[in-house]
Amino acid sequence: MLKQWPSSLMGASISDSPSFGYVMELRIDPLTGIEVQVTGSRQSRPNRPTGECPFCVGGTEAPEPYEVLAFKNRWPSYPDDRCEVVLFSPDHNEQLATMPVSGVRKVIDLWARRTEELGKRDDISYVLAFENNGAEVGATIPHPHGQIYSYPDVPPVPSNIFKRLSEGYELLEDDRPELTVIEDQGWRSWVPSAPIYPFGMRIAPLERRADIVSLSGPERDGFALVLKNSLAKLAAVLGEPMPYIFWIHQRPTDGNEWPQAWMHVEIMGPHRSPGVMRYVAGAELGSGHYLNPIQPEDAAQRLREVNP
């Protein structure tokens, strides 16, 4: 089964080479039903730059001073301006975990603005903000940044989550005191009871909020505080920085009400010990049954007790 997205020509590469033809197909495996985006044109994208950082002020992508910044990805996974890069800070050595809460709040405000703007498009039904932090999880440039991908339909993972929530499941049902890492200003971060990765965490408001756009000013301040502090604990729990990935689930932008939507952050902390990745291996990928070498309650306790 094959669905063809429209093709388009994207801009020049990060080194100002000539533009390239964008080719992408959404393919669906007829046996498993798993969707795969085939994007052969991304094979020509650059690796980690060896010269000046393109995200620092004066660089290729940020020629003017900025506090936070979003722009179109020159090497997108999807066509039609669906992929954006979000710069969290002009400071090359900064991280969300080390920024002041006010700086993280500016990032949240930018996520909200981009979600609202992209969500107005008739051809976008879901806006996903995320960060890959660290070379081990695919970050090609160390400057603090994340990305936003926009989808023409609601992808399978959030779709399944919203279905579960519509059946009466409460997002915080999975949380117990021994799994809580932080609770502050109306937000909670906790280790799920059955995480795939050793130091996986979730962050959510205690009261249901559908998306980032709908958060009030004080709610965004609370989100900034708990996100920053949760990532700081993750960075410190093993005594050395841990790579991580996080993504934000929120209400789709397809025009439906989605009363069950409850925005939350999923954080993947993949190290099981200092410098040692916990890889998802053959038995897990082949069976769909996952193994975790660390007791979630122990992970939560270690995260609670560490003082970054």
C-alpha positions in Angstrom: 0.0 0.0 0.0 1.5 3.3 -1.0 0.5 6.9 -0.3 2.4 9.6 -2.2 3.0 13.0 -0.6 3.5 16.0 -2.9 7.1 16.6 -4.0 8.8 19.9 -3.7 12.2 21.6 -4.1 13.8 22.7 -0.9 16.5 25.4 -0.3 20.2 25.2 -0.5 22.2 23.0 1.9 23.8 24.3 5.0 27.0 24.9 3.1 25.1 26.8 0.4 25.3 24.1 -2.2 22.7 24.1 -5.0 19.2 23.1 -4.1 18.2 19.5 -4.5 15.0 17.6 -5.5 13.0 16.5 -2.6 11.6 13.0 -2.9 9.5 11.3 -0.1 7.0 8.5 -0.1 4.8 7.3 2.8 4.9 3.5 2.5 2.8 1.1 4.6 4.1 -2.4 5.2 1.3 -4.7 4.0 2.0 -7.3 6.7 2.5 -5.2 9.9 0.7 -2.0 8.9 3.7 0.0 10.1 4.1 3.4 8.3 7.6 4.3 7.0 8.7 7.6 5.4 11.2 6.9 2.6 13.3 10.0 2.2 16.3 9.1 0.1 17.2 12.8 -0.5 18.2 13.2 3.1 21.2 10.9 2.5 23.0 14.0 1.1 22.5 16.1 4.2 25.7 17.3 6.0 27.1 15.5 9.0 28.3 17.5 12.1 29.9 20.7 10.9 33.6 21.1 11.4 33.7 24.9 11.0 31.6 27.7 12.5 28.3 26.7 14.1 25.4 27.6 11.8 23.2 28.3 14.8 25.3 30.8 16.6 24.6 34.5 16.0 26.1 35.4 12.6 26.0 31.9 11.4 24.3 30.6 8.3 20.9 30.1 9.9 21.1 33.0 12.4 22.6 36.0 10.8 20.9 38.4 13.2 20.8 38.5 17.0 18.0 36.4 18.6 16.8 35.1 21.9 14.8 32.1 20.4 14.3 31.4 16.8 12.4 29.0 14.5 13.2 28.5 10.8 12.6 26.0 8.0 14.8 23.0 8.0 17.1 22.9 4.9 17.2 19.1 5.1 13.6 18.2 6.0 12.1 14.8 6.5 8.8 16.0 5.0 8.1 18.4 2.1 6.0 21.6 2.0 7.6 23.5 4.9 6.5 20.9 7.5 9.9 20.7 9.3 11.3 23.5 11.4 14.4 24.0 13.5 13.9 25.7 16.9 16.9 27.5 18.5 16.6 27.6 22.3 19.4 30.1 23.0 22.1 32.1 21.2 24.6 30.6 23.7 26.3 27.7 22.0 27.1 26.0 25.3 23.7 26.4 26.9 21.1 23.6 27.4 17.5 23.6 28.5 18.7 22.0 31.8 21.1 24.9 32.5 19.1 27.9 31.1 17.3 30.2 33.5 13.6 29.4 33.8 12.8 32.6 32.0 14.8 31.4 29.0 12.9 28.0 28.9 9.7 30.0 29.1 10.7 31.8 25.9 11.1 28.5 24.2 7.7 27.3 25.4 6.2 30.6 24.0 7.8 29.9 20.7 6.5 26.3 20.6 3.0 27.7 21.3 3.3 30.3 18.5 4.5 27.8 16.0 1.9 25.3 17.0 -0.8 27.9 16.6 0.5 29.1 13.2 1.2 25.7 11.7 -2.1 24.4 13.1 -4.0 27.0 11.0 -2.9 25.3 7.8 -5.6 23.0 6.2 -2.9 20.5 5.3 -1.6 20.0 8.9 -3.4 17.9 11.5 -0.7 17.4 14.1 2.3 19.5 15.3 5.0 17.6 17.2 7.8 19.5 19.0 10.8 17.5 20.1 14.5 17.6 20.9 17.3 15.1 20.2 20.1 16.0 22.6 23.5 14.4 22.2 25.4 12.8 19.3 24.4 9.3 20.5 20.8 10.0 19.7 21.3 11.8 16.4 21.9 15.4 17.2 24.3 16.6 14.4 24.9 20.1 15.9 25.6 20.6 19.6 24.1 24.1 19.8 20.9 24.0 21.9 18.0 23.3 19.5 15.0 21.2 18.8 12.7 20.6 15.9 9.0 20.7 14.9 7.5 18.2 12.5 3.9 18.8 11.1 1.8 15.9 9.8 -1.2 15.8 7.4 -2.9 13.3 9.7 -2.6 12.3 13.3 0.3 9.8 13.6 -0.2 6.3 15.1 1.4 6.9 18.5 -0.6 10.0 19.5 -3.7 8.6 17.9 -3.5 5.5 20.1 -2.9 7.7 23.2 -5.9 9.8 22.5 -8.0 6.7 21.9 -6.9 5.4 25.3 -7.7 8.7 26.9 -11.2 8.7 25.2 -11.9 5.4 26.8 -11.6 6.9 30.3 -8.0 6.4 31.1 -6.6 9.3 33.2 -3.0 10.4 32.2 -1.9 10.6 35.9 -3.4 7.2 36.7 0.1 5.7 36.0 1.7 7.8 38.6 2.3 6.8 42.2 4.2 8.7 45.0 7.2 6.4 44.6 7.4 7.2 40.9 7.1 11.0 41.2 10.3 12.9 40.5 9.1 16.5 40.8 5.8 18.1 41.6 5.7 21.9 41.5 3.5 24.8 40.4 0.7 22.5 39.1 3.0 20.2 37.1 4.4 16.8 37.8 7.3 14.7 36.3 7.4 11.0 37.0 8.9 7.7 35.8 6.2 5.6 34.1 5.4 2.3 35.7 6.6 0.4 32.6 9.1 2.5 30.7 11.0 1.1 27.8 14.1 3.1 28.7 15.8 3.1 32.1 15.3 6.8 32.9 12.2 7.5 30.9 10.1 10.3 32.4 6.7 12.0 31.7 5.8 15.6 32.5 2.2 16.8 32.6 0.0 19.5 34.1 -2.1 18.2 37.1 -5.2 19.7 35.5 -6.0 18.6 32.0 -4.7 21.0 29.3 -5.1 20.2 25.7 -2.1 21.8 24.2 0.7 24.3 24.7 -1.3 27.1 23.1 -4.0 26.8 25.8 -1.6 27.2 28.7 -1.9 30.5 30.7 1.2 32.6 31.6 1.6 31.1 35.1 1.1 27.6 33.7 3.8 28.1 31.1 6.1 29.3 34.0 5.4 26.1 35.9 6.0 24.0 32.8 9.3 25.8 32.2 10.4 25.2 35.8 9.6 21.5 35.8 10.9 20.8 32.4 14.2 22.5 33.2 14.6 20.7 36.5 13.6 17.3 35.2 16.2 17.5 32.4 18.8 18.8 34.9 18.2 15.7 37.1 18.5 13.4 34.1 21.8 15.0 33.2 23.1 14.5 36.8 21.7 11.2 37.8 24.6 9.1 36.5 27.3 11.6 37.3 27.8 12.6 33.7 25.6 14.1 31.0 23.1 11.7 29.5 21.9 12.0 25.9 18.1 12.2 25.7 15.1 12.6 23.4 11.9 14.3 24.4 8.7 15.0 22.5 5.5 16.8 23.3 2.0 15.2 22.7 -0.8 17.7 22.3 -4.2 18.3 20.8 -4.3 17.7 17.0 -5.0 20.7 14.8 -7.5 19.0 12.4 -10.4 21.1 13.6 -12.0 18.5 15.8 -12.6 19.1 19.5 -10.5 16.3 21.0 -11.9 16.8 24.5 -9.7 13.9 25.8 -6.4 15.5 24.7 -4.0 16.1 27.7 -0.7 17.6 26.7 2.4 15.9 28.1 6.1 15.4 27.5 7.7 12.0 27.0 11.4 12.0 27.9 13.7 9.1 26.8 16.8 8.7 29.0 18.6 5.8 27.3 21.7 5.2 29.6 21.5 2.3 32.1 24.9 3.1 33.7 27.5 5.9 33.0 28.3 6.0 29.3 26.4 2.7 28.6 23.4 2.8 26.3 20.5 0.6 26.8 19.8 -0.7 23.3 16.4 -2.0 22.1 17.5 -5.4 20.7 16.2 -8.2 18.5 13.9 -10.0 20.9 12.2 -6.7 21.8 11.8 -5.5 18.2 10.7 -8.9 17.0 8.2 -9.5 19.8 7.0 -6.1 20.9 7.8 -7.1 24.5 10.4 -4.8 26.0 12.9 -5.3 28.8 14.2 -2.8 31.3 17.2 -3.5 33.4 16.3 -0.8 36.0 13.4 -0.9 38.4 11.2 2.2 37.6 10.8 2.9 41.3 14.6 2.9 41.8 15.1 5.2 38.8 12.5 7.6 40.2 14.2 7.6 43.6 17.6 8.3 42.1 16.2 11.1 40.0 14.5 12.6 43.0 17.5 12.5 45.2 20.1 13.9 42.8 20.8 17.6 43.2 22.0 19.1 39.9 
